[in-house]
Amino acid sequence: MKLDRRILRLIAVGASIAANCQSCLQTNATEALKEGVNEQEIAEAIEVGKKVRQGAASKMDKFISNKQQITLLTATPSTEGCECSS
């Protein structure tokens, strides 16, 4: 199954919110409108992105709330990296 351009843009709108990227959101919302997406659909995609972002932030907050986690974090650094310290 191939997703149409409207659905792809709505996914991109939600992902922009989850990634906290304002310029991505503006670009993807503008492009979504050009693809025939209406404002209500964009608003729904934004709400989904907000739920994803809030869920991820909540899990991270719980993870770091235990001070013993600091020892675990520094004792076994991730080999994956996230490019934020590059």
C-alpha contacts under 8 A as a table, 3 or more apart, distances in Angstrom:
res1	aa1	res2	aa2	distance
3	L	7	I	6.25
3	L	8	L	6.49
4	D	7	I	5.56
4	D	8	L	6.37
5	R	8	L	5.00
5	R	9	R	6.13
5	R	35	E	6.90
6	R	9	R	5.23
6	R	10	L	6.32
6	R	32	A	6.25
6	R	35	E	5.70
6	R	36	G	7.00
6	R	37	V	6.20
7	I	10	L	5.04
7	I	11	I	6.18
8	L	11	I	5.10
8	L	12	A	6.19
9	R	12	A	4.87
9	R	13	V	6.16
9	R	28	N	6.09
9	R	29	A	7.46
9	R	31	E	7.07
9	R	32	A	5.23
10	L	13	V	4.99
10	L	14	G	6.39
10	L	28	N	7.83
10	L	29	A	7.87
10	L	32	A	6.72
10	L	37	V	7.98
10	L	41	E	7.57
10	L	42	I	6.46
10	L	45	A	5.82
11	I	14	G	5.23
11	I	15	A	6.08
11	I	45	A	6.95
12	A	15	A	4.94
12	A	16	S	5.97
12	A	25	L	7.78
12	A	28	N	6.20
13	V	16	S	5.13
13	V	17	I	6.60
13	V	24	C	7.69
13	V	25	L	5.56
13	V	28	N	5.54
13	V	29	A	6.11
13	V	42	I	7.12
13	V	45	A	6.16
13	V	46	I	6.40
13	V	49	G	7.56
14	G	17	I	5.27
14	G	18	A	6.34
14	G	45	A	4.91
14	G	46	I	5.10
14	G	47	E	7.49
14	G	48	V	6.05
14	G	49	G	4.04
14	G	50	K	7.53
15	A	18	A	4.94
15	A	19	A	6.00
15	A	49	G	5.89
16	S	19	A	5.09
16	S	20	N	6.08
16	S	21	C	5.29
16	S	22	Q	7.10
16	S	24	C	5.54
16	S	25	L	5.06
16	S	28	N	7.93
16	S	49	G	7.34
17	I	20	N	5.02
17	I	21	C	6.34
17	I	22	Q	7.52
17	I	25	L	6.66
17	I	46	I	6.40
17	I	49	G	5.03
17	I	50	K	6.09
17	I	53	R	7.13
18	A	21	C	7.92
18	A	49	G	4.91
18	A	50	K	6.13
18	A	52	V	5.94
18	A	53	R	4.45
19	A	53	R	7.30
21	C	24	C	5.27
21	C	25	L	6.27
22	Q	25	L	5.03
22	Q	26	Q	6.23
23	S	26	Q	5.13
23	S	27	T	6.15
24	C	27	T	5.18
24	C	28	N	5.95
25	L	28	N	5.18
25	L	29	A	5.83
26	Q	29	A	5.28
26	Q	30	T	6.08
27	T	30	T	5.24
27	T	31	E	6.15
28	N	31	E	5.03
28	N	32	A	5.89
29	A	32	A	4.96
29	A	33	L	6.28
29	A	42	I	6.87
30	T	33	L	5.29
30	T	34	K	6.51
31	E	34	K	5.00
31	E	35	E	6.36
32	A	35	E	5.01
32	A	36	G	6.56
32	A	37	V	5.36
32	A	42	I	7.79
33	L	36	G	5.18
33	L	37	V	4.90
33	L	38	N	6.27
33	L	39	E	7.63
34	K	37	V	7.26
37	V	41	E	6.39
37	V	42	I	7.06
38	N	41	E	5.44
38	N	42	I	6.51
39	E	42	I	5.04
39	E	43	A	6.12
40	Q	43	A	4.98
40	Q	44	E	6.24
41	E	44	E	5.06
41	E	45	A	6.29
42	I	45	A	5.07
42	I	46	I	6.16
43	A	46	I	5.02
43	A	47	E	6.30
44	E	47	E	5.08
44	E	48	V	6.38
45	A	48	V	5.13
45	A	49	G	6.23
46	I	49	G	5.04
46	I	50	K	6.14
47	E	50	K	5.02
47	E	51	K	6.32
48	V	51	K	5.18
48	V	52	V	6.37
49	G	52	V	5.13
49	G	53	R	6.12
50	K	53	R	5.05
50	K	54	Q	5.97
51	K	54	Q	5.11
51	K	55	G	5.99
52	V	55	G	5.15
52	V	56	A	6.20
53	R	56	A	5.23
53	R	57	A	6.12
54	Q	57	A	5.06
54	Q	58	S	5.96
55	G	58	S	5.11
55	G	59	K	6.26
56	A	59	K	5.26
56	A	60	M	6.26
57	A	60	M	5.08
57	A	61	D	6.06
58	S	61	D	5.05
58	S	62	K	6.25
59	K	62	K	5.14
59	K	63	F	6.11
60	M	63	F	4.93
60	M	64	I	6.19
61	D	64	I	5.36
61	D	65	S	5.94
62	K	65	S	5.15
62	K	66	N	7.36
63	F	66	N	6.54
63	F	69	Q	7.19
64	I	67	K	6.83
64	I	69	Q	6.22
64	I	70	I	7.40
65	S	69	Q	7.86
66	N	69	Q	5.56
66	N	70	I	7.83
67	K	70	I	5.61
67	K	71	T	7.70
68	Q	71	T	5.56
68	Q	72	L	6.75
69	Q	72	L	4.87
69	Q	73	L	5.96
70	I	73	L	5.04
70	I	74	T	6.31
71	T	74	T	5.43
71	T	75	A	5.93
72	L	75	A	5.11
72	L	76	T	6.17
73	L	76	T	5.72
73	L	77	P	5.94
74	T	77	P	5.71
78	S	81	G	6.24
81	G	84	C	7.98
82	C	85	S	7.51
83	E	86	S	5.13
